[in-house]
Amino acid sequence: MPTHRTKSILLRAGLVVLGTLALLLVVVALALPGVARKKTREALDGLQGARGDFEDVQVGLFPPRYTITHLKIAKKDTVLRQPSFYADRIAVTLQWGSLLRGVFRGNLDGERVKIVLEQPPPGPERPLPPLAKIFPVPVVVDRAQLRRAEVVYAWVQEKGRPTVWANDIEATVENFASRPGLVEGPLVIAARGKLGKGTVWFTVSAEPFAERLTFTASAGTDGFDPSLLSAYLSATKNVTLTPGNYSTKMSFRSVDGRLRGVIDPHLTGTHLESAGDAGSALKAFFGKIALAVSAPTEGTRASGAIEVSDDLTDPRLQLAPRLEKVIENGFILGLQEALRRSYAGETEPSSNPAPTPLKAQK
């Protein structure tokens, strides 16, 4: 049995070791922010085709945490002179257990994020880089949340560069993985925000590593004013839309690239008008006549809902661009049919019950 003196020596030695470790942790904690700021600056300076800036970076050890404030990233080839990405604050919290296994797993929290998107130049669509190239290490995001976010889209290739602005966006992403096999279950995305005085929303559940596009999605608008699109329509079609109220609900399901969906549009108050000149007035006049006499969209049920379909079986098609196009085309198709009904004066089923093609391949 150890003597009392031996126990005392062991106790003192243990306290010295603990004190040394505590001092080392304090030194590391004090040094980490400076190292993190330097590495963040180097990373932003090394961006290809863009430049970045930030206000401050803070890090923690228990749990591993990285927080950056007032982050700005501006692409060098943009038409609009404003950052393509801005965030008041982004915080990433990781898990030590996953880090020790070589996987960066954790949660992300962002406040007042603003994204500015520009209409691409004419030409073929550029594919997105694979996730393994964007994230050179295995990454899992259990949950990412954005609060009070904004998205601006500008048609920079059109006259006057019309824009549309969505704000007060609350968005979540769950079960994101940069490689197959890192998570169980589908990727889930949900977002809701304001577009003018109206509300827009969507939810998606997808298998991002499926050979062919496999997902379910729902989206809609409530109280959207179609006149917000007048600047774009004036620049591209020489017509405008008067103020009104457009609400729609859309649901889509794609299994191995075979898409089926339903769009249920409702419109009140909006009419087609000229953009001001004689040519556009004539175009608007004939447009009204065409809307009044045209047949209902193929796939229109007696209830007014429109069945749609599409062939997305090409394995080269990527999830994010096609989801965007599916929702965008559904929104436009519903608005066109709702506008036709306002001039026809009635809602009636189509003579052709086959779903109308959504044309979201490009």
C-alpha positions as CSV (number, residue, x, y, z in Angstrom):
1,M,0.0,0.0,0.0
2,P,1.4,3.4,-0.8
3,T,2.3,5.6,2.1
4,H,0.6,8.9,2.8
5,R,3.7,10.7,1.5
6,T,3.5,8.8,-1.8
7,K,-0.2,9.7,-2.2
8,S,0.6,13.3,-1.6
9,I,3.3,13.2,-4.2
10,L,1.0,11.6,-6.7
11,L,-1.7,14.1,-6.0
12,R,0.7,17.0,-6.5
13,A,1.9,15.5,-9.7
14,G,-1.7,15.1,-10.9
15,L,-2.4,18.7,-10.1
16,V,0.7,19.9,-12.0
17,V,-0.3,17.8,-15.0
18,L,-3.9,19.2,-15.0
19,G,-2.6,22.7,-14.4
20,T,-0.2,22.4,-17.4
21,L,-3.0,21.0,-19.6
22,A,-5.3,23.9,-18.5
23,L,-2.5,26.4,-19.2
24,L,-1.9,24.8,-22.6
25,L,-5.6,25.0,-23.5
26,V,-5.7,28.6,-22.5
27,V,-2.7,29.4,-24.7
28,V,-4.2,27.5,-27.6
29,A,-7.6,29.2,-27.1
30,L,-5.9,32.6,-27.1
31,A,-3.8,31.8,-30.2
32,L,-6.6,30.1,-32.2
33,P,-8.5,33.3,-33.2
34,G,-5.4,34.9,-34.7
35,V,-4.6,31.8,-36.6
36,A,-8.2,31.4,-37.8
37,R,-8.3,35.0,-39.0
38,K,-5.1,34.5,-40.9
39,K,-6.2,31.3,-42.6
40,T,-9.6,32.8,-43.4
41,R,-7.9,35.8,-45.1
42,E,-5.6,33.5,-47.0
43,A,-8.6,31.4,-48.2
44,L,-10.6,34.5,-49.3
45,D,-7.6,35.9,-51.1
46,G,-7.2,32.6,-52.9
47,L,-10.7,32.6,-54.4
48,Q,-10.7,32.2,-58.2
49,G,-12.7,34.9,-60.0
50,A,-13.8,36.5,-56.7
51,R,-12.6,38.5,-53.8
52,G,-13.7,38.3,-50.2
53,D,-13.6,40.3,-47.0
54,F,-14.8,39.9,-43.4
55,E,-14.9,41.8,-40.1
56,D,-13.9,39.2,-37.5
57,V,-13.5,35.5,-36.8
58,Q,-13.9,33.7,-33.5
59,V,-13.2,30.1,-32.7
60,G,-13.9,27.7,-29.8
61,L,-12.7,24.3,-28.7
62,F,-15.6,22.7,-26.7
63,P,-17.4,22.1,-28.9
64,P,-15.3,23.0,-32.0
65,R,-16.9,26.2,-33.3
66,Y,-16.1,28.8,-36.0
67,T,-17.9,32.1,-36.3
68,I,-17.4,34.7,-39.0
69,T,-19.0,38.1,-39.1
70,H,-19.8,40.5,-42.0
71,L,-18.6,38.1,-44.6
72,K,-18.6,39.5,-48.2
73,I,-17.8,37.7,-51.4
74,A,-17.9,39.5,-54.7
75,K,-17.5,37.9,-58.1
76,K,-15.2,39.8,-60.4
77,D,-17.3,39.2,-63.6
78,T,-20.7,40.4,-62.3
79,V,-22.7,43.2,-63.9
80,L,-24.1,44.5,-60.7
81,R,-21.6,46.2,-58.4
82,Q,-22.6,44.5,-55.2
83,P,-21.4,41.4,-53.3
84,S,-22.8,38.1,-54.7
85,F,-22.9,36.8,-51.1
86,Y,-23.1,38.6,-47.8
87,A,-23.8,37.4,-44.2
88,D,-24.0,39.3,-41.0
89,R,-22.9,36.2,-39.1
90,I,-22.2,32.5,-39.9
91,A,-21.5,30.0,-37.1
92,V,-20.4,26.4,-37.7
93,T,-20.4,24.0,-34.8
94,L,-18.7,20.6,-35.3
95,Q,-18.6,17.3,-33.4
96,W,-15.3,16.1,-31.9
97,G,-16.2,12.4,-32.4
98,S,-16.8,12.8,-36.1
99,L,-13.6,15.0,-36.5
100,L,-11.5,12.2,-35.0
101,R,-12.9,9.9,-37.7
102,G,-12.1,12.3,-40.4
103,V,-15.6,13.7,-41.0
104,F,-16.5,17.3,-40.6
105,R,-20.0,16.9,-39.1
106,G,-22.1,19.6,-37.4
107,N,-24.6,22.4,-37.7
108,L,-24.6,25.8,-39.4
109,D,-26.4,28.9,-38.4
110,G,-26.6,32.1,-40.5
111,E,-28.2,35.5,-39.9
112,R,-29.0,38.2,-42.5
113,V,-27.6,36.3,-45.5
114,K,-28.0,38.0,-48.8
115,I,-27.5,36.3,-52.2
116,V,-27.5,38.2,-55.5
117,L,-28.0,36.1,-58.6
118,E,-27.6,37.3,-62.2
119,Q,-29.2,36.1,-65.3
120,P,-26.5,34.0,-67.1
121,P,-25.2,35.1,-70.5
122,P,-26.7,33.4,-73.6
123,G,-25.3,29.9,-74.3
124,P,-25.3,26.4,-73.0
125,E,-26.0,25.8,-69.3
126,R,-22.8,25.4,-67.3
127,P,-22.9,22.3,-65.0
128,L,-22.3,22.7,-61.3
129,P,-19.0,21.2,-60.0
130,P,-19.4,17.9,-58.1
131,L,-19.8,18.1,-54.4
132,A,-16.5,16.2,-53.9
133,K,-14.7,19.1,-55.6
134,I,-16.5,21.8,-53.6
135,F,-15.8,19.9,-50.4
136,P,-12.4,18.1,-50.6
137,V,-13.1,16.5,-47.2
138,P,-16.1,14.5,-46.1
139,V,-18.8,16.9,-44.8
140,V,-22.1,16.3,-43.1
141,V,-24.5,19.1,-42.1
142,D,-27.1,17.7,-39.8
143,R,-29.0,21.0,-39.8
144,A,-28.3,24.4,-41.4
145,Q,-30.6,27.3,-40.7
146,L,-30.8,30.8,-42.3
147,R,-32.8,33.6,-40.6
148,R,-33.8,36.9,-42.2
149,A,-32.2,36.0,-45.5
150,E,-32.6,37.8,-48.9
151,V,-32.3,36.7,-52.5
152,V,-32.1,39.1,-55.4
153,Y,-32.4,37.9,-59.0
154,A,-31.5,40.4,-61.8
155,W,-32.1,39.9,-65.5
156,V,-28.8,41.6,-66.4
157,Q,-29.1,40.7,-70.1
158,E,-32.3,42.6,-70.5
159,K,-33.0,46.3,-71.0
160,G,-33.1,48.2,-67.7
161,R,-31.9,45.1,-65.8
162,P,-35.1,44.3,-64.0
163,T,-34.9,42.6,-60.6
164,V,-37.1,40.6,-58.2
165,W,-36.4,40.6,-54.5
166,A,-37.4,38.0,-51.9
167,N,-36.8,38.9,-48.3
168,D,-37.5,37.8,-44.7
169,I,-36.5,34.2,-45.8
170,E,-36.4,31.5,-43.2
171,A,-34.7,28.4,-44.6
172,T,-33.5,25.0,-43.3
173,V,-31.4,22.3,-44.8
174,E,-31.2,18.9,-43.1
175,N,-29.2,15.7,-43.7
176,F,-26.7,17.2,-46.2
177,A,-23.7,15.1,-47.2
178,S,-20.8,15.8,-49.6
179,R,-20.4,12.1,-50.4
180,P,-22.6,9.0,-50.6
181,G,-22.9,6.8,-47.6
182,L,-22.3,9.5,-44.9
183,V,-26.0,9.9,-43.9
184,E,-29.2,7.8,-43.8
185,G,-32.3,9.3,-45.2
186,P,-33.0,12.0,-47.8
187,L,-31.8,15.5,-48.0
188,V,-34.6,17.9,-46.8
189,I,-34.8,21.6,-47.7
190,A,-37.5,24.0,-46.6
191,A,-37.8,27.8,-47.2
192,R,-40.4,30.5,-46.8
193,G,-40.2,34.2,-47.5
194,K,-41.8,37.4,-48.8
195,L,-42.0,38.5,-52.4
196,G,-43.6,41.9,-52.3
197,K,-46.6,41.6,-50.0
198,G,-47.0,38.0,-50.9
199,T,-45.5,34.8,-49.4
200,V,-43.6,32.2,-51.3
201,W,-42.5,28.8,-50.0
202,F,-41.1,25.4,-51.0
203,T,-40.1,22.1,-49.4
204,V,-38.0,19.4,-51.0
205,S,-37.1,15.8,-50.0
206,A,-34.4,14.4,-52.4
207,E,-31.9,11.6,-53.0
208,P,-29.0,13.7,-54.2
209,F,-26.8,10.7,-55.2
210,A,-29.4,8.8,-57.1
211,E,-28.4,7.9,-60.6
212,R,-31.5,9.7,-62.0
213,L,-33.4,12.5,-60.3
214,T,-35.5,11.3,-57.4
215,F,-37.3,13.8,-55.3
216,T,-40.6,15.1,-54.0
217,A,-41.3,18.8,-53.8
218,S,-44.1,21.2,-53.0
219,A,-44.2,24.9,-53.5
220,G,-46.6,27.8,-53.7
221,T,-47.4,31.4,-53.4
222,D,-50.0,33.2,-51.4
223,G,-51.0,36.8,-52.3
224,F,-48.2,37.4,-54.8
225,D,-48.7,40.5,-57.0
226,P,-48.0,39.6,-60.6
227,S,-47.3,43.3,-61.4
228,L,-43.9,42.7,-59.7
229,L,-43.0,41.0,-63.0
230,S,-43.9,44.0,-65.1
231,A,-40.4,45.4,-65.4
232,Y,-39.2,42.1,-66.8
233,L,-42.2,41.7,-69.1
234,S,-41.9,45.3,-70.3
235,A,-38.2,44.7,-71.2
236,T,-38.7,41.3,-72.9
237,K,-42.3,41.2,-74.2
238,N,-43.4,44.9,-74.3
239,V,-46.4,44.2,-72.1
240,T,-47.1,44.6,-68.4
241,L,-49.4,43.1,-65.8
242,T,-51.7,45.2,-63.6
243,P,-51.7,44.6,-59.8
244,G,-53.6,41.6,-58.5
245,N,-53.4,38.5,-56.3
246,Y,-51.9,35.2,-57.5
247,S,-51.9,32.2,-55.3
248,T,-51.0,28.7,-56.3
249,K,-50.1,25.3,-54.8
250,M,-47.8,22.9,-56.6
251,S,-46.7,19.4,-55.8
252,F,-44.2,17.3,-57.8
253,R,-42.7,13.8,-57.6
254,S,-39.9,12.4,-59.6
255,V,-38.9,8.7,-59.5
256,D,-35.8,7.8,-61.5
257,G,-36.4,10.9,-63.6
258,R,-40.1,10.4,-64.3
259,L,-41.8,13.5,-63.1
260,R,-45.5,14.0,-62.4
261,G,-47.1,16.9,-60.6
262,V,-50.2,19.0,-60.0
263,I,-50.5,22.8,-60.2
264,D,-53.6,24.6,-58.7
265,P,-53.5,28.3,-59.7
266,H,-55.9,31.1,-58.7
267,L,-55.7,34.7,-59.9
268,T,-57.8,37.8,-59.2
269,G,-57.5,41.4,-60.4
270,T,-54.6,41.2,-62.8
271,H,-54.9,42.1,-66.5
272,L,-52.5,42.4,-69.5
273,E,-51.6,45.9,-70.5
274,S,-49.3,47.6,-73.0
275,A,-45.9,48.9,-72.0
276,G,-46.8,52.3,-73.3
277,D,-46.0,52.5,-77.0
278,A,-48.3,51.7,-80.0
279,G,-46.5,48.5,-80.8
280,S,-46.9,47.1,-77.3
281,A,-50.5,48.3,-77.1
282,L,-51.3,46.3,-80.3
283,K,-49.4,43.3,-78.9
284,A,-51.4,43.5,-75.6
285,F,-54.7,43.8,-77.5
286,F,-54.1,40.7,-79.6
287,G,-52.7,38.9,-76.5
288,K,-56.0,39.5,-74.7
289,I,-58.0,38.1,-77.6
290,A,-55.7,35.1,-77.8
291,L,-56.1,34.4,-74.1
292,A,-59.9,34.7,-74.3
293,V,-60.3,32.2,-77.1
294,S,-57.5,29.8,-76.3
295,A,-58.3,26.3,-75.0
296,P,-57.4,25.3,-71.4
297,T,-54.0,24.0,-70.8
298,E,-53.6,20.3,-71.4
299,G,-54.2,18.2,-68.3
300,T,-56.6,20.7,-66.7
301,R,-59.1,19.0,-64.5
302,A,-62.7,20.2,-63.8
303,S,-61.4,21.6,-60.5
304,G,-59.0,23.8,-62.3
305,A,-55.9,21.9,-61.2
306,I,-53.4,21.2,-63.9
307,E,-51.6,17.8,-64.2
308,V,-48.0,18.1,-65.5
309,S,-45.2,15.6,-66.4
310,D,-41.7,15.6,-67.6
311,D,-38.9,13.4,-68.7
312,L,-35.8,14.0,-66.5
313,T,-34.2,10.6,-67.0
314,D,-31.0,11.9,-68.5
315,P,-28.4,11.0,-65.8
316,R,-26.4,14.1,-66.6
317,L,-29.2,16.3,-65.2
318,Q,-28.3,17.9,-61.9
319,L,-30.6,18.1,-58.9
320,A,-30.4,21.8,-58.0
321,P,-30.8,23.4,-61.4
322,R,-33.7,21.1,-62.3
323,L,-35.5,21.6,-59.1
324,E,-35.3,25.4,-59.7
325,K,-36.6,25.0,-63.2
326,V,-39.4,22.7,-62.2
327,I,-40.7,25.2,-59.6
328,E,-40.1,28.2,-61.9
329,N,-41.9,26.6,-64.9
330,G,-44.8,25.4,-62.7
331,F,-45.2,29.0,-61.3
332,I,-45.2,30.5,-64.9
333,L,-47.6,27.8,-66.3
334,G,-50.0,28.4,-63.5
335,L,-50.0,32.1,-64.0
336,Q,-50.5,31.8,-67.7
337,E,-53.5,29.5,-67.3
338,A,-55.0,31.7,-64.5
339,L,-54.6,34.8,-66.7
340,R,-56.3,32.9,-69.6
341,R,-59.2,32.0,-67.3
342,S,-59.7,35.6,-66.3
343,Y,-60.3,36.6,-70.0
344,A,-62.2,33.4,-70.9
345,G,-64.5,34.0,-67.9
346,E,-64.6,30.4,-66.8
347,T,-62.6,27.4,-65.5
348,E,-63.2,24.3,-67.7
349,P,-61.4,21.0,-68.1
350,S,-59.1,20.5,-71.1
351,S,-60.2,18.2,-74.0
352,N,-56.9,16.4,-73.7
353,P,-56.6,14.8,-70.2
354,A,-52.9,13.9,-70.7
355,P,-50.5,15.9,-68.4
356,T,-49.0,19.0,-70.0
357,P,-45.2,18.8,-70.5
358,L,-43.4,21.0,-67.9
359,K,-40.3,21.4,-70.1
360,A,-37.8,21.6,-67.3
361,Q,-34.9,19.7,-68.9
362,K,-33.2,23.0,-69.8
